[in-house]
Amino acid sequence: MAFRLRSVSLRRRLAMVIACRAALETAPGLPIAIDRSSGPD
């Protein structure tokens, strides 16, 4: 899935990161894996 995220436009990727942050605040512990996947990139 990482290779797909790279092809995605930067704007869309930014929106995904924001969504992950919001999810972390709403349900901490669940979206951590997703946030971590797009973090080190």
Buried (B, 14 or more C-beta within 10 A) or exposed (E): EEEEEEEEEEEEBEEBBEEBEEBBEEEEEEBBEBBEBBEEE
